[in-house]
Amino acid sequence: MSWNYRVVHFKHPEFEEDDYYEIKEVFYDTGGKPVGYSDAVVGSDTYNGLFKVAGLMQSAHAKPVLNEDDFFKKDKINE
């Protein structure tokens, strides 16, 4: 089995304006046929917007890494 990243377009069953694009890990059988995909890696409501978001994600590499504790600092009582 092999995999790569692919753009996957999802159609809303009733409303065309609710279509959605996502970058997913797509898995292939030994014959190269797509057989599954992962949860969304990146998503957008337009095809071009998908690549704008991907560019913004790429720019994250130029910034310092944030830690979970940067957001969820516990209150220190009596310290």
PyMOL Python script that loads the backbone (N, CA, C, O; Angstrom):
from pymol import cmd

cmd.read_pdbstr("""\
ATOM      1  N   MET A   1       0.854  -1.176   0.000  1.00  0.00           N
ATOM      2  CA  MET A   1       0.000   0.000   0.000  1.00  0.00           C
ATOM      3  C   MET A   1       0.897   1.235   0.000  1.00  0.00           C
ATOM      4  O   MET A   1       1.942   1.252   0.650  1.00  0.00           O
ATOM      5  N   SER A   2       0.484   2.262  -0.729  1.00  0.00           N
ATOM      6  CA  SER A   2       1.215   3.522  -0.763  1.00  0.00           C
ATOM      7  C   SER A   2       0.253   4.664  -0.480  1.00  0.00           C
ATOM      8  O   SER A   2      -0.960   4.461  -0.415  1.00  0.00           O
ATOM      9  N   TRP A   3       0.801   5.878  -0.310  1.00  0.00           N
ATOM     10  CA  TRP A   3      -0.041   7.041  -0.033  1.00  0.00           C
ATOM     11  C   TRP A   3       0.671   8.297  -0.528  1.00  0.00           C
ATOM     12  O   TRP A   3       1.882   8.293  -0.749  1.00  0.00           O
ATOM     13  N   ASN A   4      -0.098   9.367  -0.697  1.00  0.00           N
ATOM     14  CA  ASN A   4       0.437  10.703  -0.933  1.00  0.00           C
ATOM     15  C   ASN A   4      -0.636  11.722  -0.568  1.00  0.00           C
ATOM     16  O   ASN A   4      -1.772  11.355  -0.268  1.00  0.00           O
ATOM     17  N   TYR A   5      -0.274  12.999  -0.594  1.00  0.00           N
ATOM     18  CA  TYR A   5      -1.246  14.058  -0.348  1.00  0.00           C
ATOM     19  C   TYR A   5      -1.959  14.383  -1.639  1.00  0.00           C
ATOM     20  O   TYR A   5      -1.330  14.499  -2.691  1.00  0.00           O
ATOM     21  N   ARG A   6      -3.285  14.530  -1.563  1.00  0.00           N
ATOM     22  CA  ARG A   6      -4.084  14.877  -2.735  1.00  0.00           C
ATOM     23  C   ARG A   6      -5.189  15.826  -2.320  1.00  0.00           C
ATOM     24  O   ARG A   6      -5.655  15.799  -1.181  1.00  0.00           O
ATOM     25  N   VAL A   7      -5.604  16.671  -3.263  1.00  0.00           N
ATOM     26  CA  VAL A   7      -6.782  17.510  -3.049  1.00  0.00           C
ATOM     27  C   VAL A   7      -8.004  16.638  -3.290  1.00  0.00           C
ATOM     28  O   VAL A   7      -8.091  15.942  -4.302  1.00  0.00           O
ATOM     29  N   VAL A   8      -8.945  16.678  -2.357  1.00  0.00           N
ATOM     30  CA  VAL A   8     -10.192  15.924  -2.492  1.00  0.00           C
ATOM     31  C   VAL A   8     -11.339  16.927  -2.452  1.00  0.00           C
ATOM     32  O   VAL A   8     -11.431  17.733  -1.525  1.00  0.00           O
ATOM     33  N   HIS A   9     -12.192  16.880  -3.432  1.00  0.00           N
ATOM     34  CA  HIS A   9     -13.345  17.771  -3.549  1.00  0.00           C
ATOM     35  C   HIS A   9     -14.581  17.016  -3.095  1.00  0.00           C
ATOM     36  O   HIS A   9     -14.860  15.917  -3.574  1.00  0.00           O
ATOM     37  N   PHE A  10     -15.314  17.606  -2.174  1.00  0.00           N
ATOM     38  CA  PHE A  10     -16.539  16.995  -1.673  1.00  0.00           C
ATOM     39  C   PHE A  10     -17.740  17.797  -2.138  1.00  0.00           C
ATOM     40  O   PHE A  10     -17.747  19.023  -2.027  1.00  0.00           O
ATOM     41  N   LYS A  11     -18.743  17.126  -2.653  1.00  0.00           N
ATOM     42  CA  LYS A  11     -19.967  17.784  -3.111  1.00  0.00           C
ATOM     43  C   LYS A  11     -21.062  17.633  -2.064  1.00  0.00           C
ATOM     44  O   LYS A  11     -21.287  16.551  -1.522  1.00  0.00           O
ATOM     45  N   HIS A  12     -21.728  18.733  -1.799  1.00  0.00           N
ATOM     46  CA  HIS A  12     -22.895  18.677  -0.921  1.00  0.00           C
ATOM     47  C   HIS A  12     -24.020  18.039  -1.719  1.00  0.00           C
ATOM     48  O   HIS A  12     -24.182  18.373  -2.893  1.00  0.00           O
ATOM     49  N   PRO A  13     -24.796  17.147  -1.147  1.00  0.00           N
ATOM     50  CA  PRO A  13     -25.825  16.451  -1.919  1.00  0.00           C
ATOM     51  C   PRO A  13     -26.934  17.347  -2.449  1.00  0.00           C
ATOM     52  O   PRO A  13     -27.602  16.982  -3.416  1.00  0.00           O
ATOM     53  N   GLU A  14     -27.148  18.517  -1.838  1.00  0.00           N
ATOM     54  CA  GLU A  14     -28.247  19.383  -2.278  1.00  0.00           C
ATOM     55  C   GLU A  14     -27.816  20.772  -2.710  1.00  0.00           C
ATOM     56  O   GLU A  14     -28.460  21.375  -3.569  1.00  0.00           O
ATOM     57  N   PHE A  15     -26.724  21.304  -2.123  1.00  0.00           N
ATOM     58  CA  PHE A  15     -26.368  22.701  -2.346  1.00  0.00           C
ATOM     59  C   PHE A  15     -24.956  22.816  -2.905  1.00  0.00           C
ATOM     60  O   PHE A  15     -23.975  22.569  -2.204  1.00  0.00           O
ATOM     61  N   GLU A  16     -24.868  23.194  -4.173  1.00  0.00           N
ATOM     62  CA  GLU A  16     -23.569  23.293  -4.840  1.00  0.00           C
ATOM     63  C   GLU A  16     -22.643  24.285  -4.136  1.00  0.00           C
ATOM     64  O   GLU A  16     -21.430  24.077  -4.104  1.00  0.00           O
ATOM     65  N   GLU A  17     -23.200  25.365  -3.571  1.00  0.00           N
ATOM     66  CA  GLU A  17     -22.371  26.379  -2.914  1.00  0.00           C
ATOM     67  C   GLU A  17     -21.738  25.867  -1.621  1.00  0.00           C
ATOM     68  O   GLU A  17     -20.881  26.539  -1.048  1.00  0.00           O
ATOM     69  N   ASP A  18     -22.145  24.703  -1.161  1.00  0.00           N
ATOM     70  CA  ASP A  18     -21.574  24.120   0.039  1.00  0.00           C
ATOM     71  C   ASP A  18     -20.511  23.066  -0.265  1.00  0.00           C
ATOM     72  O   ASP A  18     -20.112  22.320   0.629  1.00  0.00           O
ATOM     73  N   ASP A  19     -20.040  22.994  -1.534  1.00  0.00           N
ATOM     74  CA  ASP A  19     -18.939  22.091  -1.859  1.00  0.00           C
ATOM     75  C   ASP A  19     -17.721  22.475  -1.030  1.00  0.00           C
ATOM     76  O   ASP A  19     -17.625  23.606  -0.555  1.00  0.00           O
ATOM     77  N   TYR A  20     -16.801  21.551  -0.855  1.00  0.00           N
ATOM     78  CA  TYR A  20     -15.659  21.767   0.013  1.00  0.00           C
ATOM     79  C   TYR A  20     -14.440  21.031  -0.535  1.00  0.00           C
ATOM     80  O   TYR A  20     -14.570  19.940  -1.091  1.00  0.00           O
ATOM     81  N   TYR A  21     -13.264  21.620  -0.383  1.00  0.00           N
ATOM     82  CA  TYR A  21     -12.004  21.013  -0.810  1.00  0.00           C
ATOM     83  C   TYR A  21     -11.148  20.749   0.420  1.00  0.00           C
ATOM     84  O   TYR A  21     -11.106  21.565   1.340  1.00  0.00           O
ATOM     85  N   GLU A  22     -10.466  19.610   0.435  1.00  0.00           N
ATOM     86  CA  GLU A  22      -9.562  19.289   1.520  1.00  0.00           C
ATOM     87  C   GLU A  22      -8.309  18.623   0.967  1.00  0.00           C
ATOM     88  O   GLU A  22      -8.366  17.894  -0.023  1.00  0.00           O
ATOM     89  N   ILE A  23      -7.178  18.880   1.617  1.00  0.00           N
ATOM     90  CA  ILE A  23      -5.967  18.122   1.333  1.00  0.00           C
ATOM     91  C   ILE A  23      -5.968  16.957   2.309  1.00  0.00           C
ATOM     92  O   ILE A  23      -6.068  17.141   3.522  1.00  0.00           O
ATOM     93  N   LYS A  24      -5.855  15.764   1.763  1.00  0.00           N
ATOM     94  CA  LYS A  24      -5.908  14.557   2.580  1.00  0.00           C
ATOM     95  C   LYS A  24      -4.745  13.637   2.228  1.00  0.00           C
ATOM     96  O   LYS A  24      -4.168  13.727   1.144  1.00  0.00           O
ATOM     97  N   GLU A  25      -4.418  12.767   3.148  1.00  0.00           N
ATOM     98  CA  GLU A  25      -3.535  11.658   2.834  1.00  0.00           C
ATOM     99  C   GLU A  25      -4.411  10.615   2.147  1.00  0.00           C
ATOM    100  O   GLU A  25      -5.372  10.123   2.739  1.00  0.00           O
ATOM    101  N   VAL A  26      -4.085  10.278   0.907  1.00  0.00           N
ATOM    102  CA  VAL A  26      -4.858   9.297   0.145  1.00  0.00           C
ATOM    103  C   VAL A  26      -4.053   8.005   0.072  1.00  0.00           C
ATOM    104  O   VAL A  26      -2.858   8.025  -0.225  1.00  0.00           O
ATOM    105  N   PHE A  27      -4.713   6.888   0.342  1.00  0.00           N
ATOM    106  CA  PHE A  27      -4.073   5.581   0.351  1.00  0.00           C
ATOM    107  C   PHE A  27      -4.481   4.807  -0.901  1.00  0.00           C
ATOM    108  O   PHE A  27      -5.629   4.876  -1.340  1.00  0.00           O
ATOM    109  N   TYR A  28      -3.516   4.062  -1.474  1.00  0.00           N
ATOM    110  CA  TYR A  28      -3.715   3.344  -2.729  1.00  0.00           C
ATOM    111  C   TYR A  28      -3.440   1.856  -2.540  1.00  0.00           C
ATOM    112  O   TYR A  28      -2.591   1.465  -1.739  1.00  0.00           O
ATOM    113  N   ASP A  29      -4.178   1.027  -3.296  1.00  0.00           N
ATOM    114  CA  ASP A  29      -3.882  -0.399  -3.282  1.00  0.00           C
ATOM    115  C   ASP A  29      -2.671  -0.672  -4.167  1.00  0.00           C
ATOM    116  O   ASP A  29      -2.103   0.262  -4.732  1.00  0.00           O
ATOM    117  N   THR A  30      -2.270  -1.916  -4.297  1.00  0.00           N
ATOM    118  CA  THR A  30      -1.064  -2.252  -5.066  1.00  0.00           C
ATOM    119  C   THR A  30      -1.205  -1.949  -6.553  1.00  0.00           C
ATOM    120  O   THR A  30      -0.203  -1.853  -7.261  1.00  0.00           O
ATOM    121  N   GLY A  31      -2.426  -1.800  -7.030  1.00  0.00           N
ATOM    122  CA  GLY A  31      -2.653  -1.448  -8.426  1.00  0.00           C
ATOM    123  C   GLY A  31      -2.725   0.053  -8.665  1.00  0.00           C
ATOM    124  O   GLY A  31      -2.919   0.489  -9.800  1.00  0.00           O
ATOM    125  N   GLY A  32      -2.571   0.852  -7.606  1.00  0.00           N
ATOM    126  CA  GLY A  32      -2.604   2.303  -7.747  1.00  0.00           C
ATOM    127  C   GLY A  32      -3.989   2.915  -7.633  1.00  0.00           C
ATOM    128  O   GLY A  32      -4.155   4.114  -7.860  1.00  0.00           O
ATOM    129  N   LYS A  33      -4.984   2.109  -7.284  1.00  0.00           N
ATOM    130  CA  LYS A  33      -6.348   2.624  -7.135  1.00  0.00           C
ATOM    131  C   LYS A  33      -6.521   3.228  -5.742  1.00  0.00           C
ATOM    132  O   LYS A  33      -6.163   2.591  -4.752  1.00  0.00           O
ATOM    133  N   PRO A  34      -7.076   4.474  -5.646  1.00  0.00           N
ATOM    134  CA  PRO A  34      -7.324   5.051  -4.320  1.00  0.00           C
ATOM    135  C   PRO A  34      -8.357   4.224  -3.569  1.00  0.00           C
ATOM    136  O   PRO A  34      -9.418   3.896  -4.099  1.00  0.00           O
ATOM    137  N   VAL A  35      -8.024   3.891  -2.314  1.00  0.00           N
ATOM    138  CA  VAL A  35      -8.914   3.051  -1.521  1.00  0.00           C
ATOM    139  C   VAL A  35      -9.339   3.692  -0.208  1.00  0.00           C
ATOM    140  O   VAL A  35     -10.185   3.138   0.494  1.00  0.00           O
ATOM    141  N   GLY A  36      -8.777   4.841   0.141  1.00  0.00           N
ATOM    142  CA  GLY A  36      -9.156   5.501   1.383  1.00  0.00           C
ATOM    143  C   GLY A  36      -8.408   6.798   1.563  1.00  0.00           C
ATOM    144  O   GLY A  36      -7.476   7.110   0.822  1.00  0.00           O
ATOM    145  N   TYR A  37      -8.834   7.552   2.566  1.00  0.00           N
ATOM    146  CA  TYR A  37      -8.164   8.811   2.871  1.00  0.00           C
ATOM    147  C   TYR A  37      -8.292   9.119   4.357  1.00  0.00           C
ATOM    148  O   TYR A  37      -9.146   8.577   5.058  1.00  0.00           O
ATOM    149  N   SER A  38      -7.416  10.006   4.812  1.00  0.00           N
ATOM    150  CA  SER A  38      -7.365  10.382   6.222  1.00  0.00           C
ATOM    151  C   SER A  38      -8.341  11.516   6.506  1.00  0.00           C
ATOM    152  O   SER A  38      -9.033  12.004   5.612  1.00  0.00           O
ATOM    153  N   ASP A  39      -8.379  11.921   7.764  1.00  0.00           N
ATOM    154  CA  ASP A  39      -9.104  13.139   8.121  1.00  0.00           C
ATOM    155  C   ASP A  39      -8.451  14.314   7.403  1.00  0.00           C
ATOM    156  O   ASP A  39      -7.327  14.206   6.914  1.00  0.00           O
ATOM    157  N   ALA A  40      -9.161  15.430   7.345  1.00  0.00           N
ATOM    158  CA  ALA A  40      -8.653  16.607   6.641  1.00  0.00           C
ATOM    159  C   ALA A  40      -7.318  17.054   7.198  1.00  0.00           C
ATOM    160  O   ALA A  40      -7.110  17.057   8.411  1.00  0.00           O
ATOM    161  N   VAL A  41      -6.419  17.429   6.314  1.00  0.00           N
ATOM    162  CA  VAL A  41      -5.168  18.053   6.692  1.00  0.00           C
ATOM    163  C   VAL A  41      -5.334  19.561   6.549  1.00  0.00           C
ATOM    164  O   VAL A  41      -4.941  20.320   7.435  1.00  0.00           O
ATOM    165  N   VAL A  42      -5.913  19.990   5.442  1.00  0.00           N
ATOM    166  CA  VAL A  42      -6.202  21.402   5.166  1.00  0.00           C
ATOM    167  C   VAL A  42      -7.518  21.465   4.409  1.00  0.00           C
ATOM    168  O   VAL A  42      -7.776  20.626   3.546  1.00  0.00           O
ATOM    169  N   GLY A  43      -8.356  22.453   4.721  1.00  0.00           N
ATOM    170  CA  GLY A  43      -9.621  22.590   4.022  1.00  0.00           C
ATOM    171  C   GLY A  43      -9.967  24.027   3.713  1.00  0.00           C
ATOM    172  O   GLY A  43      -9.474  24.944   4.370  1.00  0.00           O
ATOM    173  N   SER A  44     -10.819  24.234   2.707  1.00  0.00           N
ATOM    174  CA  SER A  44     -11.293  25.557   2.320  1.00  0.00           C
ATOM    175  C   SER A  44     -12.590  25.411   1.542  1.00  0.00           C
ATOM    176  O   SER A  44     -12.895  24.339   1.020  1.00  0.00           O
ATOM    177  N   ASP A  45     -13.350  26.497   1.468  1.00  0.00           N
ATOM    178  CA  ASP A  45     -14.599  26.445   0.711  1.00  0.00           C
ATOM    179  C   ASP A  45     -14.403  26.772  -0.765  1.00  0.00           C
ATOM    180  O   ASP A  45     -15.369  26.730  -1.527  1.00  0.00           O
ATOM    181  N   THR A  46     -13.173  27.098  -1.197  1.00  0.00           N
ATOM    182  CA  THR A  46     -12.878  27.293  -2.616  1.00  0.00           C
ATOM    183  C   THR A  46     -11.577  26.588  -2.962  1.00  0.00           C
ATOM    184  O   THR A  46     -10.739  26.351  -2.093  1.00  0.00           O
ATOM    185  N   TYR A  47     -11.414  26.256  -4.234  1.00  0.00           N
ATOM    186  CA  TYR A  47     -10.198  25.587  -4.693  1.00  0.00           C
ATOM    187  C   TYR A  47      -8.983  26.482  -4.495  1.00  0.00           C
ATOM    188  O   TYR A  47      -7.970  26.028  -3.963  1.00  0.00           O
ATOM    189  N   ASN A  48      -9.062  27.750  -4.912  1.00  0.00           N
ATOM    190  CA  ASN A  48      -7.937  28.673  -4.746  1.00  0.00           C
ATOM    191  C   ASN A  48      -7.669  28.982  -3.280  1.00  0.00           C
ATOM    192  O   ASN A  48      -6.517  29.155  -2.882  1.00  0.00           O
ATOM    193  N   GLY A  49      -8.717  29.051  -2.479  1.00  0.00           N
ATOM    194  CA  GLY A  49      -8.551  29.301  -1.055  1.00  0.00           C
ATOM    195  C   GLY A  49      -7.764  28.204  -0.373  1.00  0.00           C
ATOM    196  O   GLY A  49      -7.049  28.453   0.597  1.00  0.00           O
ATOM    197  N   LEU A  50      -7.895  26.992  -0.876  1.00  0.00           N
ATOM    198  CA  LEU A  50      -7.161  25.864  -0.328  1.00  0.00           C
ATOM    199  C   LEU A  50      -5.660  26.118  -0.396  1.00  0.00           C
ATOM    200  O   LEU A  50      -4.937  25.815   0.552  1.00  0.00           O
ATOM    201  N   PHE A  51      -5.191  26.667  -1.499  1.00  0.00           N
ATOM    202  CA  PHE A  51      -3.766  26.900  -1.664  1.00  0.00           C
ATOM    203  C   PHE A  51      -3.299  28.138  -0.914  1.00  0.00           C
ATOM    204  O   PHE A  51      -2.130  28.230  -0.540  1.00  0.00           O
ATOM    205  N   LYS A  52      -4.190  29.081  -0.691  1.00  0.00           N
ATOM    206  CA  LYS A  52      -3.856  30.227   0.154  1.00  0.00           C
ATOM    207  C   LYS A  52      -3.615  29.749   1.580  1.00  0.00           C
ATOM    208  O   LYS A  52      -2.652  30.162   2.227  1.00  0.00           O
ATOM    209  N   VAL A  53      -4.492  28.877   2.065  1.00  0.00           N
ATOM    210  CA  VAL A  53      -4.334  28.326   3.412  1.00  0.00           C
ATOM    211  C   VAL A  53      -3.037  27.520   3.497  1.00  0.00           C
ATOM    212  O   VAL A  53      -2.313  27.623   4.487  1.00  0.00           O
ATOM    213  N   ALA A  54      -2.738  26.731   2.487  1.00  0.00           N
ATOM    214  CA  ALA A  54      -1.510  25.932   2.484  1.00  0.00           C
ATOM    215  C   ALA A  54      -0.281  26.847   2.541  1.00  0.00           C
ATOM    216  O   ALA A  54       0.693  26.530   3.224  1.00  0.00           O
ATOM    217  N   GLY A  55      -0.320  27.973   1.834  1.00  0.00           N
ATOM    218  CA  GLY A  55       0.783  28.936   1.883  1.00  0.00           C
ATOM    219  C   GLY A  55       0.936  29.536   3.267  1.00  0.00           C
ATOM    220  O   GLY A  55       2.054  29.720   3.750  1.00  0.00           O
ATOM    221  N   LEU A  56      -0.187  29.843   3.906  1.00  0.00           N
ATOM    222  CA  LEU A  56      -0.130  30.374   5.265  1.00  0.00           C
ATOM    223  C   LEU A  56       0.451  29.342   6.222  1.00  0.00           C
ATOM    224  O   LEU A  56       1.203  29.692   7.131  1.00  0.00           O
ATOM    225  N   MET A  57       0.107  28.073   6.023  1.00  0.00           N
ATOM    226  CA  MET A  57       0.655  27.014   6.861  1.00  0.00           C
ATOM    227  C   MET A  57       2.164  26.895   6.652  1.00  0.00           C
ATOM    228  O   MET A  57       2.914  26.681   7.604  1.00  0.00           O
ATOM    229  N   GLN A  58       2.596  27.033   5.414  1.00  0.00           N
ATOM    230  CA  GLN A  58       4.019  26.934   5.113  1.00  0.00           C
ATOM    231  C   GLN A  58       4.797  28.048   5.816  1.00  0.00           C
ATOM    232  O   GLN A  58       5.927  27.829   6.254  1.00  0.00           O
ATOM    233  N   SER A  59       4.206  29.238   5.927  1.00  0.00           N
ATOM    234  CA  SER A  59       4.901  30.349   6.580  1.00  0.00           C
ATOM    235  C   SER A  59       5.084  30.113   8.077  1.00  0.00           C
ATOM    236  O   SER A  59       5.884  30.800   8.712  1.00  0.00           O
ATOM    237  N   ALA A  60       4.359  29.157   8.650  1.00  0.00           N
ATOM    238  CA  ALA A  60       4.497  28.853  10.070  1.00  0.00           C
ATOM    239  C   ALA A  60       5.889  28.337  10.403  1.00  0.00           C
ATOM    240  O   ALA A  60       6.334  28.464  11.543  1.00  0.00           O
ATOM    241  N   HIS A  61       6.583  27.758   9.427  1.00  0.00           N
ATOM    242  CA  HIS A  61       7.921  27.221   9.666  1.00  0.00           C
ATOM    243  C   HIS A  61       8.931  28.320   9.974  1.00  0.00           C
ATOM    244  O   HIS A  61       9.973  28.049  10.572  1.00  0.00           O
ATOM    245  N   ALA A  62       8.641  29.539   9.581  1.00  0.00           N
ATOM    246  CA  ALA A  62       9.564  30.657   9.811  1.00  0.00           C
ATOM    247  C   ALA A  62       9.363  31.299  11.179  1.00  0.00           C
ATOM    248  O   ALA A  62      10.076  32.239  11.529  1.00  0.00           O
ATOM    249  N   LYS A  63       8.422  30.814  11.940  1.00  0.00           N
ATOM    250  CA  LYS A  63       8.096  31.396  13.243  1.00  0.00           C
ATOM    251  C   LYS A  63       8.471  30.425  14.353  1.00  0.00           C
ATOM    252  O   LYS A  63       8.557  29.219  14.121  1.00  0.00           O
ATOM    253  N   PRO A  64       8.698  30.949  15.570  1.00  0.00           N
ATOM    254  CA  PRO A  64       9.022  30.054  16.691  1.00  0.00           C
ATOM    255  C   PRO A  64       7.876  29.082  16.989  1.00  0.00           C
ATOM    256  O   PRO A  64       6.703  29.399  16.789  1.00  0.00           O
ATOM    257  N   VAL A  65       8.238  27.922  17.459  1.00  0.00           N
ATOM    258  CA  VAL A  65       7.255  26.897  17.831  1.00  0.00           C
ATOM    259  C   VAL A  65       6.552  27.335  19.106  1.00  0.00           C
ATOM    260  O   VAL A  65       7.192  27.817  20.040  1.00  0.00           O
ATOM    261  N   LEU A  66       5.239  27.167  19.144  1.00  0.00           N
ATOM    262  CA  LEU A  66       4.445  27.431  20.339  1.00  0.00           C
ATOM    263  C   LEU A  66       4.202  26.130  21.079  1.00  0.00           C
ATOM    264  O   LEU A  66       4.138  25.061  20.471  1.00  0.00           O
ATOM    265  N   ASN A  67       4.069  26.223  22.380  1.00  0.00           N
ATOM    266  CA  ASN A  67       3.769  25.064  23.213  1.00  0.00           C
ATOM    267  C   ASN A  67       2.345  25.159  23.732  1.00  0.00           C
ATOM    268  O   ASN A  67       1.790  26.250  23.863  1.00  0.00           O
ATOM    269  N   GLU A  68       1.765  24.012  24.023  1.00  0.00           N
ATOM    270  CA  GLU A  68       0.409  23.984  24.566  1.00  0.00           C
ATOM    271  C   GLU A  68       0.308  24.867  25.809  1.00  0.00           C
ATOM    272  O   GLU A  68      -0.697  25.548  26.012  1.00  0.00           O
ATOM    273  N   ASP A  69       1.349  24.852  26.634  1.00  0.00           N
ATOM    274  CA  ASP A  69       1.339  25.654  27.856  1.00  0.00           C
ATOM    275  C   ASP A  69       1.268  27.153  27.575  1.00  0.00           C
ATOM    276  O   ASP A  69       0.871  27.923  28.449  1.00  0.00           O
ATOM    277  N   ASP A  70       1.646  27.577  26.373  1.00  0.00           N
ATOM    278  CA  ASP A  70       1.542  28.994  26.021  1.00  0.00           C
ATOM    279  C   ASP A  70       0.090  29.455  26.023  1.00  0.00           C
ATOM    280  O   ASP A  70      -0.178  30.643  26.199  1.00  0.00           O
ATOM    281  N   PHE A  71      -0.831  28.552  25.836  1.00  0.00           N
ATOM    282  CA  PHE A  71      -2.250  28.892  25.765  1.00  0.00           C
ATOM    283  C   PHE A  71      -3.019  28.538  27.024  1.00  0.00           C
ATOM    284  O   PHE A  71      -3.956  29.242  27.400  1.00  0.00           O
ATOM    285  N   PHE A  72      -2.639  27.473  27.665  1.00  0.00           N
ATOM    286  CA  PHE A  72      -3.406  26.951  28.793  1.00  0.00           C
ATOM    287  C   PHE A  72      -2.585  26.966  30.070  1.00  0.00           C
ATOM    288  O   PHE A  72      -2.341  25.923  30.677  1.00  0.00           O
ATOM    289  N   LYS A  73      -2.160  28.160  30.471  1.00  0.00           N
ATOM    290  CA  LYS A  73      -1.393  28.274  31.721  1.00  0.00           C
ATOM    291  C   LYS A  73      -2.312  28.093  32.902  1.00  0.00           C
ATOM    292  O   LYS A  73      -3.367  28.722  32.985  1.00  0.00           O
ATOM    293  N   LYS A  74      -1.912  27.234  33.810  1.00  0.00           N
ATOM    294  CA  LYS A  74      -2.714  26.975  35.011  1.00  0.00           C
ATOM    295  C   LYS A  74      -2.475  28.096  36.014  1.00  0.00           C
ATOM    296  O   LYS A  74      -1.350  28.565  36.186  1.00  0.00           O
ATOM    297  N   ASP A  75      -3.545  28.514  36.670  1.00  0.00           N
ATOM    298  CA  ASP A  75      -3.433  29.527  37.707  1.00  0.00           C
ATOM    299  C   ASP A  75      -2.657  28.933  38.875  1.00  0.00           C
ATOM    300  O   ASP A  75      -2.952  27.839  39.356  1.00  0.00           O
ATOM    301  N   LYS A  76      -1.675  29.673  39.306  1.00  0.00           N
ATOM    302  CA  LYS A  76      -0.883  29.234  40.457  1.00  0.00           C
ATOM    303  C   LYS A  76      -1.417  29.917  41.698  1.00  0.00           C
ATOM    304  O   LYS A  76      -1.305  31.133  41.850  1.00  0.00           O
ATOM    305  N   ILE A  77      -1.992  29.132  42.576  1.00  0.00           N
ATOM    306  CA  ILE A  77      -2.605  29.670  43.791  1.00  0.00           C
ATOM    307  C   ILE A  77      -1.572  29.686  44.915  1.00  0.00           C
ATOM    308  O   ILE A  77      -0.909  28.681  45.173  1.00  0.00           O
ATOM    309  N   ASN A  78      -1.441  30.827  45.579  1.00  0.00           N
ATOM    310  CA  ASN A  78      -0.558  31.009  46.729  1.00  0.00           C
ATOM    311  C   ASN A  78       0.910  30.737  46.394  1.00  0.00           C
ATOM    312  O   ASN A  78       1.638  30.203  47.231  1.00  0.00           O
ATOM    313  N   GLU A  79       1.348  31.088  45.211  1.00  0.00           N
ATOM    314  CA  GLU A  79       2.760  30.933  44.882  1.00  0.00           C
ATOM    315  C   GLU A  79       3.368  32.274  44.634  1.00  0.00           C
ATOM    316  O   GLU A  79       4.560  32.366  44.339  1.00  0.00           O
TER     317      GLU A  79
END
""", "prot")
cmd.dss("prot")
cmd.show_as("cartoon", "prot")
cmd.util.cbc("prot")
cmd.orient("prot")
